[in-house]
Amino acid sequence: MMMMMMMMMMMMMMMMMMMLLLLLMMMMMMLLLMMMMLLLLLLMMMMMMMMIIQYNVKTIHRECIAKEMI
């Protein structure tokens, strides 16, 4: 009887450990996903900034040309 109880306890412990490990894995995955999303957002922001800068530069260049023509 004692052996059985011990076995059961061991099994329970193992199950608990497994569950904890799974939870940890899930958390890690979530963190990784969050990081990826943040990186993507940053990239998008950079792209937008570049586009805006390019547009501004183009407009300024045009203005300069117009002034020269006059």
C-alpha positions in Angstrom: 0.0 0.0 0.0 2.8 2.4 0.9 4.5 1.8 -2.4 1.3 2.6 -4.3 0.9 5.9 -2.4 4.5 6.8 -3.1 4.0 6.0 -6.8 0.9 8.1 -6.9 2.7 11.0 -5.3 5.6 10.7 -7.7 3.2 10.7 -10.6 1.4 13.8 -9.3 4.7 15.6 -8.9 5.7 14.7 -12.4 2.4 15.9 -13.8 2.8 19.2 -11.9 6.3 19.7 -13.2 5.2 19.0 -16.7 2.4 21.5 -16.3 4.8 24.1 -15.0 7.1 23.5 -17.8 4.3 23.8 -20.4 3.3 27.1 -18.8 6.8 28.4 -18.9 7.1 27.4 -22.5 3.8 29.2 -23.3 5.0 32.3 -21.5 8.3 32.3 -23.5 6.4 31.9 -26.7 4.1 34.8 -25.8 7.1 37.0 -25.0 8.8 36.1 -28.3 5.6 36.9 -30.2 5.3 40.2 -28.4 9.0 41.0 -29.3 8.4 40.2 -32.9 5.3 42.4 -33.0 7.2 45.3 -31.5 10.0 44.8 -34.0 7.5 44.8 -36.8 5.9 48.0 -35.5 9.3 49.7 -35.2 10.1 48.7 -38.8 6.9 50.1 -40.0 7.5 53.3 -38.2 11.0 53.6 -39.7 9.6 53.0 -43.2 7.0 55.7 -42.7 9.6 58.2 -41.4 11.8 57.4 -44.4 8.8 58.0 -46.8 8.0 61.3 -45.1 11.6 62.4 -45.2 11.9 61.5 -48.9 8.7 63.3 -49.7 9.9 66.4 -47.8 13.2 66.4 -49.6 11.5 66.0 -53.0 9.2 69.0 -52.3 12.1 71.1 -51.1 14.1 70.2 -54.2 11.2 71.2 -56.3 10.9 74.6 -54.5 14.6 75.2 -55.1 14.2 74.5 -58.8 11.2 76.8 -59.0 13.1 79.6 -57.4 16.0 79.1 -59.8 13.7 79.2 -62.7 12.3 82.5 -61.5 
